[in-house]
Amino acid sequence: MIISSFFEPVESAVVEKGYPENSIFKQLSMHYQGFPDLKGIQLALVGLKESRGVKHSGSIGRASSEIREKLYQLKRGVIPYQVADLGDLISGDSLNDTYQNIRQVGEYLMRQQILPIFFGGSHDLDYGQYLSYQKLKKLVTLLTVDSKIDMEETGPESDRHTQEIVLHQPNFLFSSTHLGYQSFLVDPSLLSALEKLYFEAKRLGQLRDKFQEVEPLVRDADLVSFDLSAIQSSVAPGAVNAQPFGLTGDEASQICWFAGANEKLSSFGIYGYDPYFDDTHNKTAQVAAVMIWYFIEGFYSRKDSLSFKSAAYLKYTVSMDSKPNTLVFYKSKRSGKWWMEIPYQDTSRFERVSIVPCSYADYQQAQQGEIPERWVTAQIKLY
């Protein structure tokens, strides 16, 4: 495929604004006067303008440019970036055509070992992000950050897209985790249905009580979809469906850093910004830009090989009084992160998930003779 045919260049008004020499802008390979050479590129920025999936679209089509302007001003990190801005994806004749465009671009980039960063557009566009994995022939784990769970029976696509992912055939969704939902926005029967599917959902209060326990959940994801409505409206007033309660900017940025640092993660998306609802300083665009910055910095802090038999990992075996007789944990010497082994016979299908992320708290719980809930949940999913 000719990937350049899917994109229009970055707007000249954004490029020609003028940015400092030490800014991210000066390190990007950019689609402006020509499409960038992707050789050696590790991350690709993909702007989205599609808004037909949301009921009140406002000015979502401007979202990617507003975020770019804020992102380009930020300072580059210590490690040189190999990042390309591919411009804005051309929307299809229909909303489904746009999903398919996202699918083709995402699949192409991942096959080239380039991680796509989708930004702008309505949250239902993560359906296209998910479809990018369909021909890669592997089971994937989805992590969504949102104030509500978009699995309504009726309404615009932005209210139903997660259900479309779960019900999609062929089914290649291994697991799904939802972070930051707010109870007054979610039907309890929906939570019960997710529980029966062994999908995890952490409400905002649970997330806050033990925030560091979020990291293993993020580390287990293949793709992350972040709706800006999960952030407090005082911080992100320009989010579609902005709520007065939600994550702080610091918490949102920390989750993005966790995602970037996840060696398993292969695509990332930030959705739901509408400049029409933003303040005069485009505060929400600044928040989204900083989140992308933290994701990129997290990516360049990746340390682990995930080769658990290598000398880079310490292996801990904990004896138990009941079945299972032992629990096996691994700790990275480089990052200090923890994993645990889940016994399973069919390694041909579940090889990647037989060792799952966990926390030091899980190891401590096992030492006290208790089987961690995370181990039980993973065992159920595998069987």
DRENDO-1510 file (C-alpha; in Angstrom, 1 decimal, always signed):
<recs>
REC; n; res; u; v; w
REC; 1; MET; +0.0; +0.0; +0.0 .
REC; 2; ILE; +1.0; +3.6; -0.5 .
REC; 3; ILE; +0.7; +5.0; +3.0 .
REC; 4; SER; +1.1; +8.6; +1.9 .
REC; 5; SER; -2.2; +8.4; +0.0 .
REC; 6; PHE; -4.0; +8.1; +3.3 .
REC; 7; PHE; -2.8; +11.5; +4.6 .
REC; 8; GLU; -3.0; +15.2; +4.1 .
REC; 9; PRO; -0.1; +17.3; +5.2 .
REC; 10; VAL; +0.2; +19.2; +8.5 .
REC; 11; GLU; -1.4; +22.7; +8.1 .
REC; 12; SER; +1.0; +25.4; +7.1 .
REC; 13; ALA; -0.4; +27.7; +9.8 .
REC; 14; VAL; +0.8; +25.3; +12.4 .
REC; 15; VAL; +4.2; +24.5; +10.9 .
REC; 16; GLU; +5.1; +28.1; +10.1 .
REC; 17; LYS; +4.2; +29.4; +13.6 .
REC; 18; GLY; +7.9; +29.2; +14.7 .
REC; 19; TYR; +9.3; +27.0; +17.5 .
REC; 20; PRO; +12.4; +27.1; +19.6 .
REC; 21; GLU; +15.5; +25.1; +18.6 .
REC; 22; ASN; +15.1; +22.8; +21.6 .
REC; 23; SER; +11.5; +22.0; +20.9 .
REC; 24; ILE; +10.0; +18.7; +19.8 .
REC; 25; PHE; +9.2; +20.3; +16.5 .
REC; 26; LYS; +12.8; +20.5; +15.6 .
REC; 27; GLN; +13.2; +16.7; +16.0 .
REC; 28; LEU; +10.2; +15.5; +14.1 .
REC; 29; SER; +10.1; +14.1; +10.6 .
REC; 30; MET; +7.1; +15.8; +9.2 .
REC; 31; HIS; +4.6; +15.5; +6.4 .
REC; 32; TYR; +4.6; +19.1; +5.2 .
REC; 33; GLN; +6.4; +19.7; +1.9 .
REC; 34; GLY; +6.7; +16.0; +1.3 .
REC; 35; PHE; +5.9; +12.7; +3.0 .
REC; 36; PRO; +8.5; +11.7; +5.6 .
REC; 37; ASP; +10.9; +8.7; +5.1 .
REC; 38; LEU; +9.8; +6.1; +7.6 .
REC; 39; LYS; +13.1; +4.3; +7.7 .
REC; 40; GLY; +14.3; +4.2; +11.3 .
REC; 41; ILE; +11.1; +5.8; +12.6 .
REC; 42; GLN; +9.8; +4.3; +15.9 .
REC; 43; LEU; +6.7; +6.4; +16.6 .
REC; 44; ALA; +4.2; +7.9; +14.2 .
REC; 45; LEU; +1.8; +10.7; +15.0 .
REC; 46; VAL; -1.6; +10.2; +13.2 .
REC; 47; GLY; -4.0; +13.1; +13.4 .
REC; 48; LEU; -7.7; +12.4; +13.1 .
REC; 49; LYS; -10.5; +14.7; +12.0 .
REC; 50; GLU; -13.5; +12.4; +11.9 .
REC; 51; SER; -16.5; +13.5; +14.0 .
REC; 52; ARG; -19.5; +11.6; +12.5 .
REC; 53; GLY; -19.5; +9.2; +15.4 .
REC; 54; VAL; -20.5; +11.7; +18.0 .
REC; 55; LYS; -23.9; +13.5; +18.4 .
REC; 56; HIS; -22.6; +17.0; +18.8 .
REC; 57; SER; -19.4; +17.4; +16.8 .
REC; 58; GLY; -18.7; +21.1; +17.4 .
REC; 59; SER; -15.3; +21.6; +15.8 .
REC; 60; ILE; -13.6; +18.3; +16.3 .
REC; 61; GLY; -12.0; +18.6; +12.9 .
REC; 62; ARG; -9.7; +21.2; +14.3 .
REC; 63; ALA; -8.6; +19.1; +17.3 .
REC; 64; SER; -5.5; +17.6; +15.7 .
REC; 65; SER; -4.1; +21.0; +14.6 .
REC; 66; GLU; -4.7; +22.5; +18.0 .
REC; 67; ILE; -3.0; +19.7; +19.8 .
REC; 68; ARG; -0.1; +19.8; +17.4 .
REC; 69; GLU; +0.5; +23.5; +18.0 .
REC; 70; LYS; +0.8; +22.8; +21.8 .
REC; 71; LEU; +2.9; +19.7; +21.3 .
REC; 72; TYR; +5.4; +21.3; +18.9 .
REC; 73; GLN; +6.2; +23.9; +21.6 .
REC; 74; LEU; +7.2; +21.3; +24.3 .
REC; 75; LYS; +10.9; +20.6; +24.9 .
REC; 76; ARG; +12.5; +17.5; +23.5 .
REC; 77; GLY; +13.7; +14.8; +25.8 .
REC; 78; VAL; +17.3; +13.7; +26.6 .
REC; 79; ILE; +17.2; +10.8; +24.2 .
REC; 80; PRO; +16.8; +11.8; +20.5 .
REC; 81; TYR; +13.3; +11.0; +19.2 .
REC; 82; GLN; +12.7; +8.9; +16.0 .
REC; 83; VAL; +9.2; +10.3; +15.6 .
REC; 84; ALA; +7.3; +11.2; +12.4 .
REC; 85; ASP; +4.2; +13.3; +12.1 .
REC; 86; LEU; +2.3; +11.8; +9.2 .
REC; 87; GLY; -0.3; +14.6; +9.1 .
REC; 88; ASP; -4.0; +14.1; +9.2 .
REC; 89; LEU; -5.7; +10.9; +8.1 .
REC; 90; ILE; -8.1; +11.5; +5.2 .
REC; 91; SER; -11.7; +10.7; +6.4 .
REC; 92; GLY; -13.6; +8.2; +4.2 .
REC; 93; ASP; -16.9; +8.7; +2.4 .
REC; 94; SER; -18.7; +7.0; +5.3 .
REC; 95; LEU; -17.8; +6.6; +8.9 .
REC; 96; ASN; -17.1; +2.9; +8.4 .
REC; 97; ASP; -14.7; +3.9; +5.6 .
REC; 98; THR; -12.8; +6.0; +8.1 .
REC; 99; TYR; -12.6; +3.0; +10.5 .
REC; 100; GLN; -11.1; +1.0; +7.6 .
REC; 101; ASN; -8.6; +3.7; +6.8 .
REC; 102; ILE; -7.4; +3.7; +10.4 .
REC; 103; ARG; -7.3; -0.1; +10.3 .
REC; 104; GLN; -5.1; -0.1; +7.2 .
REC; 105; VAL; -2.7; +2.6; +8.4 .
REC; 106; GLY; -2.4; +1.1; +11.9 .
REC; 107; GLU; -1.7; -2.4; +10.5 .
REC; 108; TYR; +0.8; -1.1; +8.0 .
REC; 109; LEU; +2.7; +0.9; +10.7 .
REC; 110; MET; +2.7; -2.0; +13.2 .
REC; 111; ARG; +4.1; -4.4; +10.6 .
REC; 112; GLN; +6.9; -1.9; +10.1 .
REC; 113; GLN; +7.5; -1.9; +13.8 .
REC; 114; ILE; +6.3; +1.6; +14.1 .
REC; 115; LEU; +3.9; +2.5; +17.0 .
REC; 116; PRO; +1.0; +4.7; +15.9 .
REC; 117; ILE; -0.1; +7.5; +18.2 .
REC; 118; PHE; -3.7; +8.4; +17.1 .
REC; 119; PHE; -5.0; +11.8; +18.4 .
REC; 120; GLY; -8.1; +13.9; +17.7 .
REC; 121; GLY; -11.4; +12.7; +16.5 .
REC; 122; SER; -14.2; +11.1; +18.5 .
REC; 123; HIS; -13.7; +8.2; +20.8 .
REC; 124; ASP; -15.4; +5.6; +18.5 .
REC; 125; LEU; -12.4; +5.8; +16.2 .
REC; 126; ASP; -10.6; +3.4; +18.6 .
REC; 127; TYR; -12.7; +0.8; +16.8 .
REC; 128; GLY; -10.5; +1.3; +13.7 .
REC; 129; GLN; -7.5; +1.2; +16.0 .
REC; 130; TYR; -8.7; -2.2; +17.3 .
REC; 131; LEU; -9.3; -3.5; +13.7 .
REC; 132; SER; -5.6; -2.8; +13.0 .
REC; 133; TYR; -4.8; -6.0; +14.8 .
REC; 134; GLN; -7.2; -8.3; +12.9 .
REC; 135; LYS; -4.7; -9.6; +10.3 .
REC; 136; LEU; -1.8; -9.7; +12.7 .
REC; 137; LYS; -3.1; -13.1; +13.9 .
REC; 138; LYS; -2.7; -12.6; +17.7 .
REC; 139; LEU; -5.0; -12.1; +20.7 .
REC; 140; VAL; -4.9; -8.6; +22.0 .
REC; 141; THR; -5.6; -6.9; +25.3 .
REC; 142; LEU; -7.5; -3.6; +25.2 .
REC; 143; LEU; -7.2; -0.9; +27.9 .
REC; 144; THR; -9.7; +2.0; +27.9 .
REC; 145; VAL; -9.6; +5.1; +30.0 .
REC; 146; ASP; -13.0; +6.8; +30.1 .
REC; 147; SER; -15.5; +8.3; +32.5 .
REC; 148; LYS; -18.2; +5.9; +31.2 .
REC; 149; ILE; -18.3; +2.6; +29.4 .
REC; 150; ASP; -19.4; +3.0; +25.8 .
REC; 151; MET; -21.5; -0.1; +25.4 .
REC; 152; GLU; -25.0; +1.4; +24.9 .
REC; 153; GLU; -27.6; -0.5; +22.8 .
REC; 154; THR; -28.6; +2.6; +20.9 .
REC; 155; GLY; -27.3; +6.1; +20.1 .
REC; 156; PRO; -24.3; +7.5; +18.2 .
REC; 157; GLU; -21.3; +5.3; +17.6 .
REC; 158; SER; -19.3; +7.1; +20.3 .
REC; 159; ASP; -21.8; +5.6; +22.8 .
REC; 160; ARG; -21.6; +2.0; +21.3 .
REC; 161; HIS; -18.1; +1.5; +20.0 .
REC; 162; THR; -16.7; -0.6; +22.9 .
REC; 163; GLN; -19.6; -3.0; +22.3 .
REC; 164; GLU; -18.7; -3.2; +18.6 .
REC; 165; ILE; -15.2; -4.2; +19.7 .
REC; 166; VAL; -16.4; -6.9; +22.1 .
REC; 167; LEU; -18.8; -8.4; +19.6 .
REC; 168; HIS; -16.6; -8.1; +16.5 .
REC; 169; GLN; -16.1; -11.3; +14.5 .
REC; 170; PRO; -13.6; -12.8; +14.1 .
REC; 171; ASN; -12.9; -12.4; +17.8 .
REC; 172; PHE; -9.3; -11.7; +18.6 .
REC; 173; LEU; -9.9; -9.8; +21.9 .
REC; 174; PHE; -8.3; -11.7; +24.7 .
REC; 175; SER; -9.1; -9.3; +27.5 .
REC; 176; SER; -10.4; -5.8; +28.2 .
REC; 177; THR; -9.7; -3.4; +31.1 .
REC; 178; HIS; -11.6; -0.2; +31.8 .
REC; 179; LEU; -10.1; +2.5; +34.0 .
REC; 180; GLY; -11.6; +5.5; +35.7 .
REC; 181; TYR; -15.4; +5.0; +35.1 .
REC; 182; GLN; -17.7; +7.0; +37.3 .
REC; 183; SER; -20.6; +5.0; +38.9 .
REC; 184; PHE; -23.3; +7.5; +38.2 .
REC; 185; LEU; -22.6; +7.2; +34.4 .
REC; 186; VAL; -22.7; +3.4; +34.2 .
REC; 187; ASP; -25.6; +1.0; +34.4 .
REC; 188; PRO; -24.9; -1.6; +37.1 .
REC; 189; SER; -26.2; -4.4; +34.8 .
REC; 190; LEU; -23.4; -3.5; +32.3 .
REC; 191; LEU; -20.8; -4.0; +35.0 .
REC; 192; SER; -22.3; -7.4; +35.8 .
REC; 193; ALA; -22.1; -8.3; +32.2 .
REC; 194; LEU; -18.4; -7.3; +32.0 .
REC; 195; GLU; -17.7; -9.3; +35.1 .
REC; 196; LYS; -19.2; -12.4; +33.5 .
REC; 197; LEU; -16.8; -11.9; +30.6 .
REC; 198; TYR; -13.9; -11.7; +33.1 .
REC; 199; PHE; -13.2; -8.1; +31.9 .
REC; 200; GLU; -11.9; -5.7; +34.5 .
REC; 201; ALA; -13.4; -2.3; +35.3 .
REC; 202; LYS; -11.9; +0.0; +37.9 .
REC; 203; ARG; -14.0; +3.0; +39.0 .
REC; 204; LEU; -12.3; +6.3; +39.7 .
REC; 205; GLY; -12.3; +5.8; +43.5 .
REC; 206; GLN; -10.7; +2.4; +43.2 .
REC; 207; LEU; -8.1; +3.8; +40.9 .
REC; 208; ARG; -7.2; +6.6; +43.3 .
REC; 209; ASP; -7.0; +4.4; +46.4 .
REC; 210; LYS; -4.1; +2.4; +45.0 .
REC; 211; PHE; -2.9; +4.3; +42.0 .
REC; 212; GLN; +0.4; +2.4; +41.7 .
REC; 213; GLU; -1.7; -0.8; +41.1 .
REC; 214; VAL; -2.8; +0.8; +37.8 .
REC; 215; GLU; +0.7; +0.2; +36.3 .
REC; 216; PRO; +0.5; -3.6; +36.0 .
REC; 217; LEU; -3.0; -3.2; +34.3 .
REC; 218; VAL; -1.6; -0.7; +31.8 .
REC; 219; ARG; +1.5; -2.9; +31.3 .
REC; 220; ASP; -0.7; -5.8; +30.2 .
REC; 221; ALA; -2.3; -3.9; +27.3 .
REC; 222; ASP; -1.5; -4.2; +23.6 .
REC; 223; LEU; -3.5; -1.1; +22.8 .
REC; 224; VAL; -4.6; +1.9; +24.9 .
REC; 225; SER; -7.6; +4.1; +24.1 .
REC; 226; PHE; -7.9; +7.3; +26.2 .
REC; 227; ASP; -11.0; +9.4; +26.2 .
REC; 228; LEU; -10.2; +12.9; +27.5 .
REC; 229; SER; -13.6; +13.0; +29.3 .
REC; 230; ALA; -12.0; +10.8; +31.9 .
REC; 231; ILE; -10.2; +14.0; +33.1 .
REC; 232; GLN; -11.8; +16.6; +35.3 .
REC; 233; SER; -13.6; +19.3; +33.3 .
REC; 234; SER; -11.7; +22.0; +35.2 .
REC; 235; VAL; -8.5; +20.5; +33.7 .
REC; 236; ALA; -9.9; +19.5; +30.3 .
REC; 237; PRO; -13.0; +21.6; +29.6 .
REC; 238; GLY; -12.7; +20.9; +25.8 .
REC; 239; ALA; -13.4; +17.1; +26.2 .
REC; 240; VAL; -16.6; +15.9; +24.6 .
REC; 241; ASN; -18.9; +14.9; +27.5 .
REC; 242; ALA; -16.5; +16.7; +30.0 .
REC; 243; GLN; -17.3; +15.8; +33.7 .
REC; 244; PRO; -16.7; +17.8; +36.9 .
REC; 245; PHE; -15.2; +14.7; +38.5 .
REC; 246; GLY; -12.4; +12.7; +37.0 .
REC; 247; LEU; -8.6; +12.2; +36.8 .
REC; 248; THR; -6.2; +15.0; +37.5 .
REC; 249; GLY; -3.8; +16.1; +34.7 .
REC; 250; ASP; -1.0; +14.5; +36.7 .
REC; 251; GLU; -2.8; +11.1; +36.9 .
REC; 252; ALA; -3.6; +11.2; +33.2 .
REC; 253; SER; +0.0; +11.9; +32.3 .
REC; 254; GLN; +1.2; +9.2; +34.6 .
REC; 255; ILE; -1.1; +6.6; +32.9 .
REC; 256; CYS; +0.3; +7.8; +29.6 .
REC; 257; TRP; +3.9; +7.3; +30.8 .
REC; 258; PHE; +3.0; +3.8; +32.0 .
REC; 259; ALA; +1.6; +3.1; +28.6 .
REC; 260; GLY; +4.7; +4.4; +26.8 .
REC; 261; ALA; +7.0; +2.3; +29.0 .
REC; 262; ASN; +5.0; -0.9; +28.3 .
REC; 263; GLU; +7.2; -3.0; +26.0 .
REC; 264; LYS; +4.1; -5.0; +24.9 .
REC; 265; LEU; +2.0; -2.0; +23.8 .
REC; 266; SER; +1.9; -1.4; +20.0 .
REC; 267; SER; -0.7; +1.4; +19.5 .
REC; 268; PHE; -2.0; +4.4; +21.5 .
REC; 269; GLY; -4.9; +6.8; +21.0 .
REC; 270; ILE; -6.2; +10.0; +22.6 .
REC; 271; TYR; -9.7; +10.9; +21.6 .
REC; 272; GLY; -12.6; +13.2; +22.3 .
REC; 273; TYR; -11.2; +16.8; +22.1 .
REC; 274; ASP; -13.5; +19.4; +20.7 .
REC; 275; PRO; -11.9; +22.9; +20.6 .
REC; 276; TYR; -15.4; +24.5; +20.5 .
REC; 277; PHE; -15.8; +23.7; +24.2 .
REC; 278; ASP; -12.3; +24.6; +25.3 .
REC; 279; ASP; -11.3; +27.8; +27.1 .
REC; 280; THR; -9.6; +30.8; +25.4 .
REC; 281; HIS; -6.1; +29.3; +26.0 .
REC; 282; ASN; -7.0; +25.9; +24.5 .
REC; 283; LYS; -6.1; +24.3; +27.9 .
REC; 284; THR; -7.4; +20.9; +26.8 .
REC; 285; ALA; -5.1; +20.9; +23.8 .
REC; 286; GLN; -2.2; +21.6; +26.1 .
REC; 287; VAL; -3.3; +18.7; +28.4 .
REC; 288; ALA; -3.5; +16.3; +25.4 .
REC; 289; ALA; -0.1; +17.5; +24.1 .
REC; 290; VAL; +1.5; +16.9; +27.5 .
REC; 291; MET; +0.0; +13.4; +27.7 .
REC; 292; ILE; +1.5; +12.6; +24.3 .
REC; 293; TRP; +4.9; +14.0; +25.5 .
REC; 294; TYR; +4.7; +11.7; +28.6 .
REC; 295; PHE; +3.9; +8.7; +26.4 .
REC; 296; ILE; +6.9; +9.4; +24.1 .
REC; 297; GLU; +9.1; +9.8; +27.1 .
REC; 298; GLY; +7.8; +6.6; +28.6 .
REC; 299; PHE; +8.5; +4.9; +25.3 .
REC; 300; TYR; +12.1; +6.0; +25.4 .
REC; 301; SER; +12.5; +4.7; +28.9 .
REC; 302; ARG; +11.7; +1.1; +28.0 .
REC; 303; LYS; +14.1; -1.2; +29.7 .
REC; 304; ASP; +12.8; -4.8; +29.7 .
REC; 305; SER; +13.4; -7.5; +27.1 .
REC; 306; LEU; +10.5; -9.7; +28.4 .
REC; 307; SER; +12.9; -12.7; +28.1 .
REC; 308; PHE; +12.2; -14.1; +31.5 .
REC; 309; LYS; +14.8; -16.9; +31.2 .
REC; 310; SER; +17.6; -14.4; +30.8 .
REC; 311; ALA; +19.9; -13.1; +33.5 .
REC; 312; ALA; +18.1; -9.8; +33.4 .
REC; 313; TYR; +15.3; -11.2; +35.6 .
REC; 314; LEU; +15.3; -12.6; +39.1 .
REC; 315; LYS; +13.0; -15.6; +39.7 .
REC; 316; TYR; +11.1; -16.1; +43.0 .
REC; 317; THR; +9.2; -19.3; +43.8 .
REC; 318; VAL; +6.7; -19.1; +46.7 .
REC; 319; SER; +5.5; -22.3; +48.4 .
REC; 320; MET; +1.8; -22.4; +49.1 .
REC; 321; ASP; -0.2; -24.6; +51.6 .
REC; 322; SER; -2.9; -25.3; +49.1 .
REC; 323; LYS; -3.2; -25.6; +45.3 .
REC; 324; PRO; -1.4; -24.3; +43.5 .
REC; 325; ASN; +1.6; -25.7; +45.4 .
REC; 326; THR; +3.9; -22.9; +44.2 .
REC; 327; LEU; +3.6; -19.5; +42.6 .
REC; 328; VAL; +6.4; -18.2; +40.4 .
REC; 329; PHE; +7.3; -14.5; +40.2 .
REC; 330; TYR; +9.9; -12.6; +38.1 .
REC; 331; LYS; +11.5; -9.3; +38.9 .
REC; 332; SER; +13.4; -7.2; +36.3 .
REC; 333; LYS; +16.8; -6.1; +37.5 .
REC; 334; ARG; +16.6; -3.1; +35.2 .
REC; 335; SER; +13.2; -1.6; +35.9 .
REC; 336; GLY; +12.2; -3.3; +39.2 .
REC; 337; LYS; +8.9; -4.4; +37.6 .
REC; 338; TRP; +7.2; -7.7; +38.6 .
REC; 339; TRP; +5.5; -10.5; +36.7 .
REC; 340; MET; +3.9; -13.8; +37.7 .
REC; 341; GLU; +3.6; -17.1; +35.9 .
REC; 342; ILE; +0.2; -18.6; +35.1 .
REC; 343; PRO; +0.4; -22.3; +34.3 .
REC; 344; TYR; -1.2; -23.3; +31.1 .
REC; 345; GLN; -0.9; -26.2; +28.7 .
REC; 346; ASP; -1.7; -24.6; +25.3 .
REC; 347; THR; +1.4; -22.3; +24.9 .
REC; 348; SER; +0.9; -22.2; +21.2 .
REC; 349; ARG; -2.1; -19.9; +21.6 .
REC; 350; PHE; -1.4; -18.1; +24.9 .
REC; 351; GLU; +2.4; -18.0; +25.0 .
REC; 352; ARG; +2.5; -14.2; +25.5 .
REC; 353; VAL; +0.0; -14.2; +28.3 .
REC; 354; SER; +1.2; -17.1; +30.4 .
REC; 355; ILE; +3.5; -14.6; +32.2 .
REC; 356; VAL; +1.4; -11.6; +33.2 .
REC; 357; PRO; +2.3; -8.2; +34.8 .
REC; 358; CYS; +1.8; -7.9; +38.5 .
REC; 359; SER; +3.0; -5.7; +41.4 .
REC; 360; TYR; +5.3; -6.2; +44.4 .
REC; 361; ALA; +2.1; -6.2; +46.5 .
REC; 362; ASP; +1.0; -9.4; +44.7 .
REC; 363; TYR; +4.3; -11.1; +45.7 .
REC; 364; GLN; +3.9; -10.0; +49.3 .
REC; 365; GLN; +0.4; -11.4; +49.4 .
REC; 366; ALA; +1.7; -14.7; +48.1 .
REC; 367; GLN; +4.4; -14.8; +50.8 .
REC; 368; GLN; +1.6; -14.5; +53.3 .
REC; 369; GLY; -0.1; -17.6; +51.9 .
REC; 370; GLU; -2.8; -15.9; +49.9 .
REC; 371; ILE; -3.3; -16.3; +46.2 .
REC; 372; PRO; -3.4; -12.8; +44.6 .
REC; 373; GLU; -6.7; -11.9; +42.9 .
REC; 374; ARG; -4.7; -11.0; +39.8 .
REC; 375; TRP; -3.4; -14.6; +39.5 .
REC; 376; VAL; -7.0; -16.0; +39.9 .
REC; 377; THR; -8.3; -13.6; +37.3 .
REC; 378; ALA; -5.6; -14.5; +34.8 .
REC; 379; GLN; -6.1; -18.2; +35.4 .
REC; 380; ILE; -9.8; -17.9; +34.6 .
REC; 381; LYS; -9.1; -16.0; +31.4 .
REC; 382; LEU; -6.7; -18.6; +30.2 .
REC; 383; TYR; -9.0; -21.5; +30.8 .
</recs>
